[in-house]
Amino acid sequence: MKKLIQRLIANLLFLPTYVRLKKTKGKKRIVILAVPQYNNIGDHAITMAEEKFLEAEFPDLAHISIGVIFSKFIYSKVKKLIGPEDIIGINGGGFLGTLWGMEPLVRKVISDFPSNVKIVFPQTVYFSHDEKGERELDQSIKTYRKSNVCVFVREENSYKFMKEKFFPDMNNRVFLVPDMVLSLHSQVKNEKGEGIILCMRNDTEKVTGSEVIENIKECAENAMQQVCITDMCTRFWIPLSLKNKFVTKKMQQLASAKFVVTDRLHCMIFCTLVGTPCIAMDNSSKKVKGVYEKWLKDLDYIVFCENGNDALSKAGEWIKVDSIKATRYSSKNLESAFAPLTQAIKDCLA
């Protein structure tokens, strides 16, 4: 009964997308699957960035984002609306591998569209080091290798892993580019923020202990600094139509702070975009450190700390100063880094 209700709701919500798919049938288009229909603002920012990227680089190419609920519950209906001439996109994020249980869906999409070019937008790849992880990895290697799929990843660890495990003898199948959100230009800016924001994970990717947060909070309160606890996830699912509103609202919140402490990748990236000093720590898949070291380490206001003690020390230092130096970030600095993604789509359209 639960699945039947879910399928009915999915069909109802899918109607506007269904109409758009029918109207653009036969046109040059990219259909992006597994787009978030849940509560993670960072993942919605990825979709927002992908759409803006396609609009800027390929104004004549229709792009249609299909939510992950549709991809799961009415997959057969979605499949019938995609032609062999369409480019298939798989949304960016951190779900390649075993962390979030999305790998079987990704494999199904790759397998079920043999005639289509598939593009995986910038991802992090993580397979657990156990029997399940080895089994999933083996299945994925076989699926990816025999299909026309280009995989884009956003940090060195994922790039080396994909190159060595998936495509050791194949060229032009895996590419290293920035996280899509780093292509955004934010109108929201930190002018002179006040107080400290703590934005920490509380899910399967969490590795930072709660005592670290309590110590930083105590340090701030002892210095009479206001502390705000927030998250990159809302308490409810965010409709695709409202994603821009929620992304902007979160950027405004982070832009109001003197500095932010986080172990969330997109909180660090939002701080980068709005110019808010940020102390970042890692998560279980190492994507925070990976993205920082490859794309952000030259920014003076974004600092990566290897452990809680280092984060506490840096927070204590920043609490004492009146202002923190922040060289403004510009997405134009990374424009050339997205060239492999632009070229891959151009090749599909040739």
SULDA-V857657 format. One record per residue. N is the residue number from 1. RES is the residue in three letters. SS is DSSP state (a for helix, b for strand, c for the rest). OMEGA is omega in radians with two decimals (999 if undefined). NEAR is the number of other C-alpha atoms within 10 Angstrom. Layout:
BEGIN
N&RES&SS&OMEGA&NEAR  N&RES&SS&OMEGA&NEAR
END
This chain:
BEGIN
1&MET&c&-3.13&6  2&LYS&a&-3.13&7  3&LYS&a&3.11&9  4&LEU&a&3.12&10  5&ILE&a&3.12&10  6&GLN&a&-3.13&14  7&ARG&a&3.11&17  8&LEU&a&3.11&14  9&ILE&a&3.13&14  10&ALA&a&3.12&18  11&ASN&a&3.14&17  12&LEU&a&-3.13&11  13&LEU&a&-3.06&15  14&PHE&a&-3.00&18  15&LEU&a&3.14&11  16&PRO&a&3.11&10  17&THR&a&3.11&16  18&TYR&a&3.14&17  19&VAL&a&-3.13&10  20&ARG&a&3.10&13  21&LEU&a&3.14&22  22&LYS&a&-3.10&11  23&LYS&a&-3.08&10  24&THR&c&3.14&13  25&LYS&c&3.13&15  26&GLY&c&3.08&13  27&LYS&c&3.03&13  28&LYS&c&-3.09&15  29&ARG&b&3.01&21  30&ILE&b&-3.14&23  31&VAL&b&-3.07&18  32&ILE&b&-3.12&25  33&LEU&b&3.09&25  34&ALA&b&3.07&22  35&VAL&b&-3.04&23  36&PRO&c&2.96&27  37&GLN&c&-3.11&18  38&TYR&c&-2.88&19  39&ASN&c&-3.08&18  40&ASN&b&-3.08&21  41&ILE&a&3.11&24  42&GLY&a&3.12&24  43&ASP&a&3.06&24  44&HIS&a&3.10&25  45&ALA&a&3.08&24  46&ILE&a&3.12&26  47&THR&a&3.11&25  48&MET&a&-3.13&18  49&ALA&a&3.10&21  50&GLU&a&-3.12&24  51&GLU&a&3.12&16  52&LYS&a&3.10&16  53&PHE&a&-3.12&18  54&LEU&a&3.12&17  55&GLU&a&-3.11&14  56&ALA&a&-3.04&10  57&GLU&a&-3.06&12  58&PHE&c&-3.05&15  59&PRO&c&-3.13&11  60&ASP&c&-3.12&12  61&LEU&c&3.08&15  62&ALA&b&3.09&17  63&HIS&b&-3.10&22  64&ILE&b&3.13&19  65&SER&b&-3.13&21  66&ILE&b&-3.04&24  67&GLY&b&-3.09&22  68&VAL&a&3.08&20  69&ILE&a&3.11&22  70&PHE&a&-3.10&23  71&SER&a&-3.11&20  72&LYS&a&-2.92&15  73&PHE&a&3.08&18  74&ILE&c&-3.06&17  75&TYR&a&-3.08&14  76&SER&a&3.12&11  77&LYS&a&3.10&14  78&VAL&a&-3.09&18  79&LYS&a&-3.11&13  80&LYS&a&-3.08&8  81&LEU&c&-3.14&11  82&ILE&c&-3.13&20  83&GLY&c&-3.11&14  84&PRO&c&3.14&12  85&GLU&c&-3.11&17  86&ASP&c&2.95&21  87&ILE&b&3.11&22  88&ILE&b&3.05&24  89&GLY&b&3.00&25  90&ILE&b&-3.00&22  91&ASN&c&3.10&27  92&GLY&c&3.12&30  93&GLY&b&-3.11&24  94&GLY&b&-3.03&20  95&PHE&b&3.01&18  96&LEU&b&-3.10&23  97&GLY&b&-2.96&20  98&THR&c&-3.06&19  99&LEU&c&-2.98&18  100&TRP&c&3.05&12  101&GLY&c&-3.11&11  102&MET&c&-3.04&15  103&GLU&a&3.10&19  104&PRO&a&3.10&15  105&LEU&a&3.12&16  106&VAL&a&3.11&22  107&ARG&a&-3.14&17  108&LYS&a&3.11&12  109&VAL&a&-3.12&20  110&ILE&a&-3.10&25  111&SER&a&-2.98&17  112&ASP&a&3.12&11  113&PHE&c&-3.04&19  114&PRO&c&-3.09&14  115&SER&c&-3.07&14  116&ASN&c&2.93&20  117&VAL&c&3.11&22  118&LYS&b&3.09&25  119&ILE&b&3.05&26  120&VAL&b&3.13&23  121&PHE&b&-2.94&23  122&PRO&b&-3.02&26  123&GLN&b&2.86&26  124&THR&b&-3.09&24  125&VAL&b&3.11&23  126&TYR&b&3.02&22  127&PHE&c&-3.12&19  128&SER&c&-3.09&15  129&HIS&c&3.11&10  130&ASP&c&-3.07&9  131&GLU&a&3.12&9  132&LYS&a&-3.14&12  133&GLY&a&3.12&15  134&GLU&a&3.14&14  135&ARG&a&3.12&12  136&GLU&a&-3.13&17  137&LEU&a&-3.13&21  138&ASP&a&3.13&13  139&GLN&a&-3.11&13  140&SER&a&3.12&20  141&ILE&a&-3.14&15  142&LYS&a&-3.11&12  143&THR&a&-3.08&18  144&TYR&a&-3.02&19  145&ARG&a&-3.06&13  146&LYS&c&-3.13&11  147&SER&c&3.10&17  148&ASN&c&-3.08&17  149&VAL&b&3.03&22  150&CYS&b&-3.10&19  151&VAL&b&3.08&21  152&PHE&b&-3.14&26  153&VAL&b&-2.94&27  154&ARG&c&3.06&26  155&GLU&c&-2.97&27  156&GLU&a&-3.10&17  157&ASN&a&3.13&19  158&SER&a&3.14&24  159&TYR&a&3.14&20  160&LYS&a&-3.14&16  161&PHE&a&-3.13&15  162&MET&a&-3.12&20  163&LYS&a&-3.07&17  164&GLU&a&-3.04&11  165&LYS&a&-3.01&12  166&PHE&a&-2.98&20  167&PHE&c&-3.10&17  168&PRO&c&-3.09&12  169&ASP&c&-3.11&9  170&MET&c&3.09&10  171&ASN&c&3.06&9  172&ASN&c&3.07&11  173&ARG&c&3.10&20  174&VAL&b&-3.05&22  175&PHE&b&3.12&21  176&LEU&b&3.12&21  177&VAL&c&3.10&25  178&PRO&c&2.94&21  179&ASP&c&-3.05&26  180&MET&a&-3.08&23  181&VAL&a&3.10&24  182&LEU&a&3.07&25  183&SER&a&-3.10&22  184&LEU&c&2.97&19  185&HIS&c&-3.09&14  186&SER&c&3.03&18  187&GLN&c&-3.14&10  188&VAL&c&-3.13&18  189&LYS&c&3.06&19  190&ASN&c&3.13&23  191&GLU&c&3.05&13  192&LYS&c&-3.07&12  193&GLY&c&3.11&18  194&GLU&c&3.12&17  195&GLY&c&-3.06&17  196&ILE&b&3.08&25  197&ILE&b&3.04&24  198&LEU&b&-3.11&21  199&CYS&b&-3.00&22  200&MET&c&3.14&24  201&ARG&c&2.99&18  202&ASN&c&-3.07&13  203&ASP&c&-3.03&7  204&THR&c&-3.14&10  205&GLU&c&-3.08&16  206&LYS&c&3.02&15  207&VAL&c&-3.13&16  208&THR&c&-3.12&19  209&GLY&c&-3.10&11  210&SER&a&-3.12&11  211&GLU&a&3.10&10  212&VAL&a&-3.14&15  213&ILE&a&3.14&20  214&GLU&a&3.13&12  215&ASN&a&3.12&15  216&ILE&a&3.12&23  217&LYS&a&3.13&22  218&GLU&a&3.12&14  219&CYS&a&-3.14&17  220&ALA&a&-3.11&20  221&GLU&a&3.08&15  222&ASN&a&3.12&10  223&ALA&c&3.12&12  224&MET&c&3.09&11  225&GLN&c&3.10&17  226&GLN&c&-3.12&15  227&VAL&b&3.09&18  228&CYS&b&3.07&14  229&ILE&b&-3.14&13  230&THR&b&-3.12&16  231&ASP&c&3.05&18  232&MET&c&3.12&18  233&CYS&b&3.06&18  234&THR&c&3.13&13  235&ARG&c&-3.08&9  236&PHE&c&3.13&9  237&TRP&c&-3.11&13  238&ILE&c&3.08&19  239&PRO&c&3.14&15  240&LEU&a&-3.09&17  241&SER&a&-3.10&7  242&LEU&a&-3.04&10  243&LYS&a&-3.13&22  244&ASN&a&-3.14&15  245&LYS&a&-3.10&10  246&PHE&a&3.10&19  247&VAL&a&-3.14&20  248&THR&a&-3.14&17  249&LYS&a&3.12&14  250&LYS&a&3.08&18  251&MET&a&3.12&22  252&GLN&a&3.12&19  253&GLN&a&-3.12&16  254&LEU&a&3.12&30  255&ALA&a&-3.11&27  256&SER&c&-3.02&21  257&ALA&c&2.98&24  258&LYS&c&2.98&24  259&PHE&b&-3.06&27  260&VAL&b&3.01&26  261&VAL&b&-3.06&26  262&THR&b&2.92&26  263&ASP&c&3.11&27  264&ARG&c&-3.08&22  265&LEU&a&-3.03&24  266&HIS&a&2.95&21  267&CYS&a&3.07&25  268&MET&a&-3.13&28  269&ILE&a&3.07&24  270&PHE&a&3.10&26  271&CYS&a&3.08&26  272&THR&a&-3.06&26  273&LEU&a&-3.07&25  274&VAL&a&3.09&23  275&GLY&c&3.10&27  276&THR&c&3.09&30  277&PRO&b&-3.02&29  278&CYS&b&2.99&28  279&ILE&b&-3.05&24  280&ALA&b&3.02&27  281&MET&c&-2.99&26  282&ASP&c&3.05&23  283&ASN&c&-3.04&20  284&SER&c&-3.12&14  285&SER&c&3.09&20  286&LYS&c&-3.07&18  287&LYS&a&-3.14&24  288&VAL&a&3.12&23  289&LYS&a&-3.11&22  290&GLY&a&3.14&19  291&VAL&a&3.11&22  292&TYR&a&-3.04&22  293&GLU&a&-3.11&14  294&LYS&a&-2.94&15  295&TRP&a&-2.95&18  296&LEU&a&-2.97&21  297&LYS&c&3.14&14  298&ASP&c&3.11&12  299&LEU&c&-3.05&17  300&ASP&c&-3.08&14  301&TYR&c&3.05&21  302&ILE&b&-3.06&23  303&VAL&b&3.07&19  304&PHE&b&3.12&23  305&CYS&c&-3.07&17  306&GLU&c&-3.09&11  307&ASN&c&-3.09&14  308&GLY&a&3.14&18  309&ASN&a&3.11&13  310&ASP&a&3.13&14  311&ALA&a&3.12&23  312&LEU&a&3.13&21  313&SER&a&-3.13&14  314&LYS&a&3.10&17  315&ALA&a&3.11&21  316&GLY&a&3.11&15  317&GLU&a&-3.10&10  318&TRP&a&3.11&17  319&ILE&a&-3.04&21  320&LYS&a&-3.06&11  321&VAL&c&-3.14&8  322&ASP&c&-3.14&8  323&SER&c&-3.11&14  324&ILE&c&-3.12&15  325&LYS&c&3.14&11  326&ALA&c&3.05&15  327&THR&c&-3.04&14  328&ARG&c&3.06&15  329&TYR&c&3.02&19  330&SER&c&3.13&17  331&SER&a&3.13&14  332&LYS&a&3.13&12  333&ASN&a&-3.11&11  334&LEU&a&-3.09&15  335&GLU&a&-3.10&12  336&SER&a&-3.13&10  337&ALA&a&3.11&15  338&PHE&a&-3.08&18  339&ALA&a&3.13&11  340&PRO&a&3.12&16  341&LEU&a&3.10&20  342&THR&a&-3.11&15  343&GLN&a&3.14&11  344&ALA&a&3.13&16  345&ILE&a&3.08&19  346&LYS&a&3.14&12  347&ASP&a&3.11&10  348&CYS&a&-3.06&16  349&LEU&a&-3.08&13  350&ALA&c&999&5
END
